[in-house]
Amino acid sequence: KNPIAVEYRKKKKKERMHSSSLMLRRFCCFIATHSSSSSSLNFSTKKKQLVFLGSPQVSASVLDALFNASSVSDSLFEVAAIVTQPPSGRDRGRKVMPSPVAQHALDRGFPADLIFTPERAGEETFLSNLRALQPELCITAAYGNILPSKFLKIPPLGTVNIHPSLLPLYRGASPVQRALQDGVKETGVSLALTVRALDAGPVLACERMEVDDQIKAPELLAMLFSQGSKLLIRELPSILDGSAKMRAQAQDESKATLAPKISPEESWLSFDQEAIILHNKVRAFAGWPGTRARVVVIDNKSGQRNILELKIITTSVCSSDNIQVNEVDDVNFTKGALVFPCGGSTSLQVLEVQLPGKKVINAAAFWNGLRGQKLKKL
């Protein structure tokens, strides 16, 4: 027998089995939605079909909450499908891997054929598959794709987004980062209906949260989505019976602010700015893209100058009144911190740094590595 022909037939058989499995699941979803033959069966089939859309790790916490809530005996819904970003190259090896949401769903035993990964949410094949499931409601949490009108028209109860800000503040791709960059003392999470305009739909509910002046974006983002998960589960019954939509509050457009996507070019620190501005930027850009600074290392004997690029990891703010500097550009080491003089007679204490290709180290380890050489800011 021709081994190539045998392998081809095996591949085709596998594809037919996958297609048949998906058709069977769609049929079951249809039956579950429309069957009403007996009271006990009627109770189980009244569960509303919900589709979840999300991609990064913070979205997985929302999906987990939905799985847990849907598994209780008196649950009003079940997760019919998951939509996430296509597999991509991640980590240093650039190995192609599923999104964190897809991987979490697979780890929880969710059927792989009900995890959709369209390049765009407007693809006709994807929309056709979605319509076949007849979802009552869609939930989005950091999905990462624009949802077109033809998508938004599919679920009768609409699409609800978990947005990590107090809308209408910080609409856009980077609400947590921009809020930290602005040095806000309070933020929160909102449940809002998705409309074509950016994060402009009516708000169903929100929760406020105080912001610590040392917290970084990844930690705050995780906290807000955790809070958003609890808020969603609490509000789901009223969302599913339609009452939440009736009492939703329109956003005040006059108070709307934007949170545009961050670019890598923004990561450089300028020490002409005040220390509090730089400190807030370090917190906001932690994780990605990070914050960078160039410093000059001067050999005291030869006078040779070497420019180093540092990734600034952790900082705090202090008053220059308490710091003695020899020259305006000198970087000193005091009380476990590299002290950078900044604008407005302020100083930034740098507690952790990272050299290119190296691990994160504390300021003391970096200073000791200089072996007495002078350090200046650029």
C-alpha positions as CSV (number, residue, x, y, z in Angstrom):
1,K,0.0,0.0,0.0
2,N,1.1,3.5,-0.7
3,P,1.9,5.0,2.7
4,I,1.2,8.6,1.5
5,A,-2.3,7.5,0.4
6,V,-2.9,5.8,3.7
7,E,-1.9,8.8,5.7
8,Y,-4.1,11.1,3.4
9,R,-7.1,8.8,4.1
10,K,-6.4,8.9,7.8
11,K,-6.3,12.7,7.8
12,K,-9.5,13.0,5.8
13,K,-11.3,10.6,8.2
14,K,-10.1,12.7,11.2
15,E,-11.4,15.9,9.5
16,R,-14.8,14.2,8.9
17,M,-15.0,13.0,12.5
18,H,-14.2,16.6,13.8
19,S,-16.9,18.1,11.5
20,S,-19.4,15.5,12.6
21,S,-18.6,16.2,16.3
22,L,-19.1,19.9,15.8
23,M,-22.5,19.3,14.0
24,L,-23.6,17.0,16.8
25,R,-22.8,19.6,19.4
26,R,-24.7,22.3,17.5
27,F,-27.6,20.0,17.3
28,C,-27.5,19.4,21.0
29,C,-27.4,23.1,21.6
30,F,-30.4,23.6,19.4
31,I,-32.3,20.8,21.2
32,A,-31.3,22.2,24.6
33,T,-32.7,25.6,23.6
34,H,-36.0,24.5,22.1
35,S,-37.0,21.3,23.9
36,S,-39.8,21.4,26.4
37,S,-41.1,17.9,26.7
38,S,-41.0,17.3,30.5
39,S,-40.7,19.5,33.6
40,S,-37.4,18.0,34.7
41,L,-35.9,18.2,31.2
42,N,-37.4,21.6,30.8
43,F,-35.5,22.9,33.8
44,S,-32.1,21.7,32.4
45,T,-32.7,22.9,28.9
46,K,-33.7,26.4,29.9
47,K,-30.1,27.2,30.6
48,K,-29.2,30.2,28.4
49,Q,-26.3,29.7,26.0
50,L,-23.4,32.1,26.7
51,V,-20.3,32.7,24.6
52,F,-17.2,34.0,26.2
53,L,-14.6,36.1,24.4
54,G,-11.1,36.7,25.9
55,S,-7.4,36.1,25.3
56,P,-4.8,37.0,28.0
57,Q,-4.2,35.5,31.4
58,V,-6.4,38.0,33.2
59,S,-9.3,36.9,31.0
60,A,-8.8,33.3,32.1
61,S,-9.9,34.4,35.7
62,V,-13.2,35.6,34.3
63,L,-13.7,32.3,32.3
64,D,-12.9,30.4,35.5
65,A,-15.6,32.2,37.4
66,L,-18.1,31.5,34.6
67,F,-17.2,27.8,34.5
68,N,-17.7,27.6,38.3
69,A,-21.0,29.5,38.3
70,S,-22.4,27.4,35.4
71,S,-21.6,24.1,37.1
72,V,-24.0,24.6,40.1
73,S,-27.3,22.8,39.9
74,D,-29.5,25.9,39.7
75,S,-27.3,27.8,37.2
76,L,-29.2,29.9,34.6
77,F,-26.6,29.5,31.9
78,E,-23.9,27.4,30.4
79,V,-20.8,28.3,28.4
80,A,-21.6,27.2,24.9
81,A,-18.4,28.4,23.2
82,I,-15.2,30.4,23.7
83,V,-13.7,32.9,21.2
84,T,-10.1,33.9,21.6
85,Q,-7.0,35.1,19.6
86,P,-5.4,32.6,17.3
87,P,-2.3,30.6,18.5
88,S,0.8,32.8,18.4
89,G,4.5,32.6,19.1
90,R,5.2,33.3,22.8
91,D,8.2,33.2,25.2
92,R,11.8,33.3,24.0
93,G,11.5,30.1,21.9
94,R,8.6,31.7,19.9
95,K,6.8,28.3,20.1
96,V,3.3,28.7,18.7
97,M,0.9,28.2,21.6
98,P,-2.8,28.7,22.3
99,S,-3.8,31.9,24.0
100,P,-3.9,31.7,27.8
101,V,-7.7,31.6,27.7
102,A,-7.7,28.7,25.2
103,Q,-5.2,26.8,27.2
104,H,-7.1,27.3,30.4
105,A,-10.3,26.1,28.7
106,L,-8.6,23.0,27.5
107,D,-7.1,22.3,30.9
108,R,-10.6,22.5,32.3
109,G,-11.8,19.9,29.8
110,F,-13.7,22.3,27.5
111,P,-14.2,20.8,24.0
112,A,-11.5,21.9,21.6
113,D,-14.0,22.1,18.7
114,L,-16.0,24.8,20.6
115,I,-13.0,27.1,21.0
116,F,-13.0,29.5,18.0
117,T,-9.9,31.4,17.0
118,P,-10.8,33.7,14.1
119,E,-8.3,36.2,12.8
120,R,-11.1,38.7,12.7
121,A,-14.5,38.6,14.4
122,G,-16.2,39.5,11.2
123,E,-15.2,36.4,9.3
124,E,-18.3,34.8,7.7
125,T,-17.3,31.2,8.6
126,F,-16.9,32.2,12.2
127,L,-20.2,34.2,12.3
128,S,-22.0,31.2,10.8
129,N,-20.6,28.9,13.5
130,L,-21.6,31.4,16.1
131,R,-25.2,31.8,14.8
132,A,-25.6,28.0,14.8
133,L,-25.0,27.9,18.6
134,Q,-27.8,30.5,19.1
135,P,-26.1,32.3,22.0
136,E,-28.4,34.4,24.2
137,L,-25.5,36.5,25.5
138,C,-21.8,37.2,24.8
139,I,-19.3,38.2,27.5
140,T,-16.0,39.9,26.5
141,A,-12.9,40.4,28.7
142,A,-9.8,41.7,27.0
143,Y,-10.6,39.8,23.8
144,G,-8.4,42.0,21.6
145,N,-10.5,42.2,18.4
146,I,-13.0,44.7,17.2
147,L,-16.6,43.4,17.2
148,P,-18.5,44.4,14.0
149,S,-22.2,45.1,13.9
150,K,-23.0,41.8,12.4
151,F,-21.5,40.1,15.4
152,L,-23.3,42.4,17.9
153,K,-26.6,41.6,16.3
154,I,-26.4,37.8,17.0
155,P,-27.0,37.5,20.8
156,P,-30.5,38.8,21.7
157,L,-29.4,39.9,25.2
158,G,-26.4,41.7,23.7
159,T,-22.7,41.7,24.5
160,V,-21.4,42.7,27.9
161,N,-17.8,43.9,28.3
162,I,-15.7,43.9,31.5
163,H,-13.8,47.1,31.3
164,P,-11.1,47.9,33.9
165,S,-12.0,51.5,34.5
166,L,-14.8,53.6,35.8
167,L,-16.4,54.5,32.5
168,P,-16.6,56.9,30.8
169,L,-13.0,57.4,32.1
170,Y,-10.2,55.7,30.3
171,R,-12.0,54.3,27.2
172,G,-9.6,52.4,25.0
173,A,-6.9,49.8,24.9
174,S,-4.8,50.7,28.0
175,P,-7.1,51.9,30.8
176,V,-5.1,50.5,33.7
177,Q,-1.8,51.7,32.4
178,R,-3.0,55.2,31.5
179,A,-4.7,55.6,34.9
180,L,-1.5,54.7,36.8
181,Q,0.5,57.0,34.5
182,D,-1.9,59.8,35.6
183,G,-1.3,58.9,39.2
184,V,-5.0,58.3,40.0
185,K,-5.9,57.5,43.6
186,E,-9.1,55.6,42.7
187,T,-10.1,53.4,39.7
188,G,-12.5,50.5,39.2
189,V,-14.2,48.1,36.9
190,S,-17.3,48.5,34.8
191,L,-19.8,46.1,33.1
192,A,-21.0,47.9,29.9
193,L,-23.0,46.9,26.9
194,T,-20.9,46.8,23.8
195,V,-21.8,49.2,21.0
196,R,-19.9,50.1,17.8
197,A,-18.4,53.2,19.4
198,L,-15.3,52.6,21.6
199,D,-16.3,51.6,25.2
200,A,-19.3,53.9,24.9
201,G,-22.2,51.6,25.7
202,P,-24.6,51.9,28.7
203,V,-23.1,50.9,32.0
204,L,-24.8,48.0,33.8
205,A,-22.8,48.1,37.0
206,C,-19.4,49.2,38.4
207,E,-17.1,48.7,41.4
208,R,-14.6,51.2,42.8
209,M,-11.1,50.4,44.1
210,E,-8.5,52.5,45.8
211,V,-5.1,52.6,44.1
212,D,-1.9,52.2,46.2
213,D,0.9,54.5,45.2
214,Q,3.3,51.5,44.7
215,I,1.1,49.1,42.8
216,K,2.1,48.2,39.2
217,A,-0.1,47.7,36.2
218,P,0.0,43.9,36.0
219,E,-1.0,43.5,39.6
220,L,-3.7,46.2,39.4
221,L,-5.1,44.7,36.1
222,A,-5.4,41.2,37.7
223,M,-7.1,42.7,40.8
224,L,-9.6,44.6,38.6
225,F,-10.5,41.6,36.5
226,S,-10.9,39.5,39.6
227,Q,-13.3,42.1,41.0
228,G,-14.9,42.3,37.6
229,S,-15.5,38.5,37.6
230,K,-17.3,38.7,40.9
231,L,-19.4,41.7,39.7
232,L,-20.3,39.8,36.5
233,I,-21.5,36.7,38.4
234,R,-23.5,38.9,40.8
235,E,-25.2,40.7,38.0
236,L,-25.7,37.8,35.6
237,P,-29.2,36.9,36.7
238,S,-30.5,40.4,36.0
239,I,-28.6,40.5,32.7
240,L,-30.1,37.2,31.7
241,D,-33.7,38.3,32.6
242,G,-33.3,41.6,30.8
243,S,-33.8,43.8,33.9
244,A,-30.2,45.0,33.9
245,K,-30.5,46.4,30.4
246,M,-33.6,48.3,31.5
247,R,-31.8,50.1,34.3
248,A,-28.4,50.6,32.5
249,Q,-27.0,54.1,32.7
250,A,-25.9,56.0,29.6
251,Q,-22.4,57.3,29.8
252,D,-21.8,61.1,30.2
253,E,-19.9,61.9,27.0
254,S,-18.7,65.2,28.5
255,K,-16.7,63.3,31.1
256,A,-15.2,60.7,28.7
257,T,-11.4,60.3,28.5
258,L,-9.3,58.1,26.3
259,A,-6.6,55.5,27.1
260,P,-4.8,55.0,23.8
261,K,-2.6,52.0,23.2
262,I,1.0,52.2,24.5
263,S,3.9,52.3,22.1
264,P,7.4,51.1,22.9
265,E,8.8,54.6,22.1
266,E,7.0,55.8,25.2
267,S,9.2,53.7,27.5
268,W,12.1,56.0,27.8
269,L,12.5,58.1,31.0
270,S,13.4,61.7,30.9
271,F,15.0,62.9,34.1
272,D,14.0,66.5,33.3
273,Q,10.5,65.5,34.5
274,E,9.6,65.4,38.2
275,A,10.2,62.2,40.0
276,I,6.5,61.5,40.7
277,I,5.8,61.5,36.9
278,L,8.6,59.0,36.3
279,H,7.6,56.9,39.2
280,N,4.0,56.7,37.9
281,K,5.3,55.8,34.4
282,V,7.4,53.0,35.8
283,R,4.3,51.6,37.6
284,A,2.1,52.0,34.5
285,F,4.5,50.4,32.0
286,A,5.6,47.5,34.2
287,G,5.4,44.2,32.4
288,W,5.2,45.7,28.9
289,P,6.9,47.7,27.4
290,G,8.7,48.5,30.6
291,T,10.7,51.7,31.2
292,R,14.2,52.4,30.1
293,A,17.0,54.9,30.9
294,R,20.5,55.5,29.7
295,V,23.3,56.1,32.2
296,V,27.0,56.8,31.8
297,V,29.6,54.8,33.7
298,I,32.9,56.7,34.1
299,D,36.2,55.0,35.1
300,N,37.8,57.2,37.7
301,K,41.3,56.3,36.6
302,S,41.2,56.4,32.8
303,G,38.2,58.7,32.4
304,Q,36.7,56.2,30.0
305,R,32.9,56.6,29.5
306,N,30.5,53.7,28.8
307,I,26.8,54.2,28.1
308,L,24.5,51.6,29.6
309,E,20.9,51.0,28.9
310,L,18.9,50.1,32.0
311,K,15.4,48.8,32.4
312,I,14.0,50.5,35.5
313,I,11.9,47.9,37.4
314,T,10.9,49.4,40.8
315,T,11.1,53.0,42.1
316,S,9.9,55.3,44.8
317,V,9.9,59.1,45.2
318,C,11.9,61.1,47.8
319,S,12.6,64.8,48.4
320,S,16.0,66.1,47.2
321,D,16.2,68.0,50.5
322,N,17.2,64.7,52.1
323,I,19.7,63.7,49.4
324,Q,23.3,65.0,49.0
325,V,24.5,65.2,45.4
326,N,27.9,66.3,44.2
327,E,26.9,67.4,40.7
328,V,23.5,67.8,39.1
329,D,23.9,64.7,36.9
330,D,25.4,62.4,39.6
331,V,23.6,59.2,40.5
332,N,24.3,58.2,44.1
333,F,23.6,55.2,46.2
334,T,21.8,55.8,49.4
335,K,19.8,53.5,51.7
336,G,19.6,50.7,49.2
337,A,18.6,52.8,46.3
338,L,20.1,54.5,43.2
339,V,19.1,58.1,43.6
340,F,18.5,60.0,40.3
341,P,18.1,63.8,40.5
342,C,15.0,64.9,38.6
343,G,13.2,68.0,37.6
344,G,11.5,70.3,40.1
345,S,14.2,69.6,42.7
346,T,12.9,66.0,43.2
347,S,14.7,62.7,43.3
348,L,13.8,59.2,42.0
349,Q,14.9,56.3,44.1
350,V,15.5,53.3,41.8
351,L,15.2,50.0,43.8
352,E,15.5,47.4,41.0
353,V,17.1,47.4,37.6
354,Q,17.7,45.0,34.7
355,L,20.6,45.1,32.2
356,P,19.9,43.8,28.6
357,G,19.7,40.0,28.6
358,K,20.2,39.8,32.4
359,K,18.0,39.0,35.4
360,V,16.4,41.7,37.5
361,I,18.8,42.8,40.4
362,N,18.4,45.2,43.3
363,A,20.1,48.5,43.4
364,A,22.8,47.3,45.8
365,A,23.9,44.5,43.5
366,F,24.1,46.9,40.6
367,W,26.1,49.5,42.6
368,N,28.5,46.9,43.8
369,G,29.1,45.7,40.2
370,L,30.3,49.2,39.3
371,R,33.4,48.7,41.6
372,G,33.8,52.3,42.5
373,Q,33.1,53.8,39.0
374,K,31.1,56.9,38.8
375,L,27.5,56.9,37.5
376,K,25.7,59.7,35.8
377,K,22.3,60.1,34.2
378,L,21.9,61.1,30.5
